[in-house]
């Protein structure tokens, strides 16, 4: 049980790191990789950032 909680927490931390990195990018950089600022949370939550 503890390992499952730890695993989920590590995944949460990794997702927050990705979201933070994307949020620091300007709109032109986001457009270059094919996403808009409004899509950041959705992409991170759905795991689409791992493509």
LOGUBA-787366 format. One line per field, with one value per atom (N, C-alpha, C, O, CB): residue number from 0; residue in three letters; chain; x, z, y negated. Coordinates in nm, 3 decimals, decimal comma, always signed. Each point is the difference from the previous one (the first is absolute). Last residue first. Glycine has a CB too. Example, Ala and Ser with C-alpha at 12.3 -4.5 7.8 and 13.67 -1.06 7.14 Angstrom:
i	[1 1 1 1 1 0 0 0 0 0]
aa	[SER SER SER SER SER ALA ALA ALA ALA ALA]
ch	[A A A A A A A A A A]
X	[+1,285 +0,082 -0,077 +0,051 +0,067 -0,089 -0,089 +0,090 +0,104 -0,293]
Z	[+0,708 +0,006 +0,073 +0,017 -0,232 +0,208 +0,000 +0,000 +0,066 +0,059]
Y	[+0,225 -0,119 -0,109 -0,111 +0,174 +0,509 -0,119 -0,120 +0,002 +0,115]
***
This chain:
i	[50 50 50 50 50 49 49 49 49 49 48 48 48 48 48 47 47 47 47 47 46 46 46 46 46 45 45 45 45 45 44 44 44 44 44 43 43 43 43 43 42 42 42 42 42 41 41 41 41 41 40 40 40 40 40 39 39 39 39 39 38 38 38 38 38 37 37 37 37 37 36 36 36 36 36 35 35 35 35 35 34 34 34 34 34 33 33 33 33 33 32 32 32 32 32 31 31 31 31 31 30 30 30 30 30 29 29 29 29 29 28 28 28 28 28 27 27 27 27 27 26 26 26 26 26 25 25 25 25 25 24 24 24 24 24 23 23 23 23 23 22 22 22 22 22 21 21 21 21 21 20 20 20 20 20 19 19 19 19 19 18 18 18 18 18 17 17 17 17 17 16 16 16 16 16 15 15 15 15 15 14 14 14 14 14 13 13 13 13 13 12 12 12 12 12 11 11 11 11 11 10 10 10 10 10 9 9 9 9 9 8 8 8 8 8 7 7 7 7 7 6 6 6 6 6 5 5 5 5 5 4 4 4 4 4 3 3 3 3 3 2 2 2 2 2 1 1 1 1 1 0 0 0 0 0]
aa	[UNK UNK UNK UNK UNK UNK UNK UNK UNK UNK UNK UNK UNK UNK UNK UNK UNK UNK UNK UNK UNK UNK UNK UNK UNK UNK UNK UNK UNK UNK UNK UNK UNK UNK UNK UNK UNK UNK UNK UNK UNK UNK UNK UNK UNK UNK UNK UNK UNK UNK UNK UNK UNK UNK UNK UNK UNK UNK UNK UNK UNK UNK UNK UNK UNK UNK UNK UNK UNK UNK UNK UNK UNK UNK UNK UNK UNK UNK UNK UNK UNK UNK UNK UNK UNK UNK UNK UNK UNK UNK UNK UNK UNK UNK UNK UNK UNK UNK UNK UNK UNK UNK UNK UNK UNK UNK UNK UNK UNK UNK UNK UNK UNK UNK UNK UNK UNK UNK UNK UNK UNK UNK UNK UNK UNK UNK UNK UNK UNK UNK UNK UNK UNK UNK UNK UNK UNK UNK UNK UNK UNK UNK UNK UNK UNK UNK UNK UNK UNK UNK UNK UNK UNK UNK UNK UNK UNK UNK UNK UNK UNK UNK UNK UNK UNK UNK UNK UNK UNK UNK UNK UNK UNK UNK UNK UNK UNK UNK UNK UNK UNK UNK UNK UNK UNK UNK UNK UNK UNK UNK UNK UNK UNK UNK UNK UNK UNK UNK UNK UNK UNK UNK UNK UNK UNK UNK UNK UNK UNK UNK UNK UNK UNK UNK UNK UNK UNK UNK UNK UNK UNK UNK UNK UNK UNK UNK UNK UNK UNK UNK UNK UNK UNK UNK UNK UNK UNK UNK UNK UNK UNK UNK UNK UNK UNK UNK UNK UNK UNK UNK UNK UNK UNK UNK UNK]
ch	[A A A A A A A A A A A A A A A A A A A A A A A A A A A A A A A A A A A A A A A A A A A A A A A A A A A A A A A A A A A A A A A A A A A A A A A A A A A A A A A A A A A A A A A A A A A A A A A A A A A A A A A A A A A A A A A A A A A A A A A A A A A A A A A A A A A A A A A A A A A A A A A A A A A A A A A A A A A A A A A A A A A A A A A A A A A A A A A A A A A A A A A A A A A A A A A A A A A A A A A A A A A A A A A A A A A A A A A A A A A A A A A A A A A A A A A A A A A A A A A A A A A A A A A A A A A A A A A]
X	[+0,433 +0,004 +0,137 +0,019 -0,252 +0,049 +0,099 +0,011 +0,070 -0,115 -0,274 +0,133 +0,109 +0,115 -0,196 -0,393 +0,037 +0,139 +0,056 -0,296 -0,050 +0,122 +0,049 +0,089 -0,158 -0,310 -0,033 +0,123 -0,012 -0,182 +0,229 -0,089 -0,029 -0,016 -0,085 +0,357 +0,073 -0,085 +0,048 +0,080 -0,324 +0,104 +0,076 +0,032 -0,012 -0,347 -0,061 +0,107 -0,010 -0,188 +0,342 -0,052 -0,061 +0,021 -0,063 +0,196 +0,107 -0,053 +0,046 +0,083 -0,365 +0,004 +0,098 +0,001 -0,064 -0,003 -0,120 -0,001 -0,079 -0,043 +0,469 +0,011 -0,120 +0,015 +0,116 -0,009 -0,030 +0,007 -0,004 -0,144 +0,413 -0,102 -0,024 +0,083 -0,016 +0,276 -0,135 -0,105 -0,102 +0,210 +0,378 -0,016 -0,145 -0,032 +0,224 -0,075 +0,098 -0,013 +0,027 +0,127 -0,411 -0,053 +0,095 -0,045 -0,073 +0,261 -0,108 -0,059 -0,027 -0,024 +0,368 +0,064 -0,105 +0,018 +0,174 -0,348 +0,064 +0,065 -0,010 +0,049 -0,227 -0,102 +0,059 -0,049 -0,114 +0,483 -0,087 -0,091 +0,018 +0,158 +0,016 +0,027 -0,090 -0,112 +0,180 -0,098 +0,107 +0,032 +0,066 +0,027 -0,408 -0,055 +0,104 -0,035 -0,124 +0,284 -0,081 -0,055 -0,006 -0,055 +0,298 +0,089 -0,077 +0,043 +0,110 -0,400 +0,076 +0,092 +0,009 -0,019 -0,224 -0,092 +0,072 -0,024 -0,166 +0,433 -0,028 -0,090 +0,026 -0,003 +0,058 +0,125 -0,020 +0,045 +0,089 -0,484 +0,013 +0,125 -0,001 -0,121 +0,058 -0,099 +0,008 -0,010 -0,137 +0,415 +0,049 -0,096 +0,044 +0,070 -0,244 +0,113 +0,054 +0,032 +0,025 -0,393 -0,054 +0,111 -0,016 -0,168 +0,310 -0,064 -0,058 +0,012 -0,066 +0,230 +0,110 -0,057 +0,054 +0,095 -0,456 +0,057 +0,114 +0,011 -0,075 -0,132 -0,093 +0,054 -0,016 -0,176 +0,438 +0,003 -0,092 +0,039 +0,011 -0,054 +0,126 +0,010 +0,047 +0,062 -0,473 -0,012 +0,125 -0,009 -0,139 +0,157 -0,097 -0,018 -0,008 -0,110 +0,384 +0,069 -0,093 +0,045 +0,104 -0,322 +0,087 +0,070 +0,018 +0,015 -0,297 -0,082 +0,086 -0,026 -0,153]
Z	[-2,489 -0,138 -0,059 -0,116 +0,088 +0,474 -0,012 -0,140 -0,022 +0,256 -0,068 -0,006 -0,020 -0,025 +0,170 -0,074 -0,139 -0,015 -0,110 +0,060 +0,446 -0,030 -0,142 -0,046 +0,212 +0,094 -0,083 -0,037 -0,059 -0,029 +0,353 +0,069 -0,082 +0,056 +0,063 -0,315 +0,113 +0,070 +0,031 -0,001 -0,377 -0,052 +0,112 -0,010 -0,189 +0,314 -0,061 -0,046 +0,026 -0,098 +0,236 +0,107 -0,056 +0,055 +0,084 -0,461 +0,085 +0,105 +0,007 -0,044 -0,312 -0,004 +0,098 +0,016 -0,253 +0,152 +0,064 +0,004 +0,073 -0,149 -0,150 +0,146 +0,072 +0,108 -0,142 -0,437 +0,046 +0,153 +0,064 -0,267 -0,192 +0,104 +0,033 -0,028 +0,122 -0,408 -0,038 +0,110 -0,011 -0,153 +0,121 +0,033 -0,016 +0,030 +0,128 -0,252 -0,073 +0,029 -0,087 +0,093 +0,237 -0,135 -0,083 -0,080 +0,094 +0,410 +0,011 -0,137 -0,032 +0,263 -0,208 +0,023 +0,012 -0,053 +0,168 -0,151 -0,126 +0,016 -0,090 +0,029 +0,444 -0,092 -0,132 -0,058 +0,163 +0,323 -0,056 -0,105 -0,042 +0,087 +0,404 -0,141 -0,049 +0,049 -0,085 +0,477 -0,013 -0,145 -0,027 +0,240 -0,097 +0,037 -0,012 -0,025 +0,180 -0,221 -0,111 +0,029 -0,090 +0,032 +0,403 -0,112 -0,118 -0,061 +0,135 +0,294 +0,035 -0,115 -0,034 +0,276 -0,280 -0,009 +0,029 -0,066 +0,133 -0,009 -0,142 -0,017 -0,086 +0,040 +0,483 -0,059 -0,148 -0,048 +0,214 +0,069 +0,041 -0,060 -0,037 +0,250 -0,279 -0,075 +0,034 -0,089 +0,083 +0,253 -0,138 -0,086 -0,081 +0,107 +0,416 -0,003 -0,141 -0,041 +0,275 -0,170 +0,021 -0,007 -0,065 +0,208 -0,152 -0,127 +0,009 -0,094 +0,049 +0,438 -0,096 -0,136 -0,064 +0,184 +0,204 +0,038 -0,094 -0,040 +0,279 -0,286 -0,043 +0,032 -0,078 +0,112 +0,122 -0,146 -0,054 -0,091 +0,088 +0,464 -0,038 -0,152 -0,051 +0,256 -0,032 +0,035 -0,044 -0,057 +0,253 -0,243 -0,094 +0,025 -0,095 +0,081 +0,310 -0,128 -0,105 -0,087 +0,144 +0,370 +0,006 -0,133 -0,042 +0,286 -0,200 +0,000 +0,000 -0,075 +0,194]
Y	[-1,190 +0,051 -0,008 +0,039 -0,108 -0,073 +0,107 +0,054 +0,099 -0,042 -0,390 -0,059 +0,105 -0,036 -0,149 +0,273 -0,022 -0,061 -0,002 -0,025 +0,154 +0,072 -0,020 +0,072 +0,092 -0,362 +0,114 +0,082 +0,107 -0,234 -0,273 +0,095 +0,124 +0,108 -0,299 -0,160 +0,058 +0,105 +0,110 -0,324 -0,033 +0,088 +0,070 +0,118 -0,267 -0,176 +0,119 +0,098 +0,120 -0,258 -0,282 +0,087 +0,128 +0,108 -0,310 -0,120 +0,054 +0,096 +0,114 -0,324 -0,070 +0,147 +0,062 +0,122 -0,140 -0,463 +0,055 +0,152 +0,059 -0,261 -0,044 -0,014 +0,064 +0,057 -0,271 +0,418 -0,135 -0,001 +0,104 -0,149 +0,364 -0,010 -0,147 -0,087 +0,312 -0,025 +0,039 -0,004 +0,069 +0,067 -0,269 +0,142 +0,046 +0,115 -0,135 -0,432 +0,080 +0,149 +0,083 -0,278 -0,122 +0,020 +0,086 +0,083 -0,304 +0,089 +0,098 +0,031 +0,116 -0,197 -0,259 +0,130 +0,110 +0,110 -0,225 -0,326 +0,041 +0,137 +0,084 -0,324 +0,028 +0,052 +0,047 +0,097 -0,251 +0,176 -0,104 +0,061 +0,115 -0,292 +0,435 -0,026 -0,112 -0,018 +0,258 -0,051 -0,100 -0,034 -0,100 +0,183 +0,259 -0,131 -0,111 -0,115 +0,230 +0,341 -0,050 -0,140 -0,084 +0,321 -0,019 -0,030 -0,058 -0,098 +0,283 -0,033 -0,120 -0,042 -0,118 +0,183 +0,339 -0,113 -0,131 -0,100 +0,249 +0,250 -0,023 -0,122 -0,084 +0,331 -0,108 -0,051 -0,032 -0,103 +0,239 +0,072 -0,140 -0,063 -0,117 +0,169 +0,409 -0,077 -0,148 -0,084 +0,285 +0,095 -0,008 -0,083 -0,081 +0,307 -0,133 -0,092 -0,018 -0,112 +0,179 +0,255 -0,134 -0,104 -0,104 +0,199 +0,353 -0,036 -0,141 -0,078 +0,320 -0,061 -0,028 -0,041 -0,090 +0,254 -0,025 -0,129 -0,038 -0,116 +0,158 +0,382 -0,105 -0,139 -0,093 +0,252 +0,210 -0,004 -0,110 -0,073 +0,319 -0,157 -0,063 -0,014 -0,102 +0,196 +0,142 -0,141 -0,075 -0,109 +0,166 +0,405 -0,057 -0,149 -0,079 +0,301 +0,026 -0,016 -0,059 -0,075 +0,269 -0,086 -0,116 -0,023 -0,115 +0,153 +0,348 -0,119 -0,125 -0,094 +0,219]
***
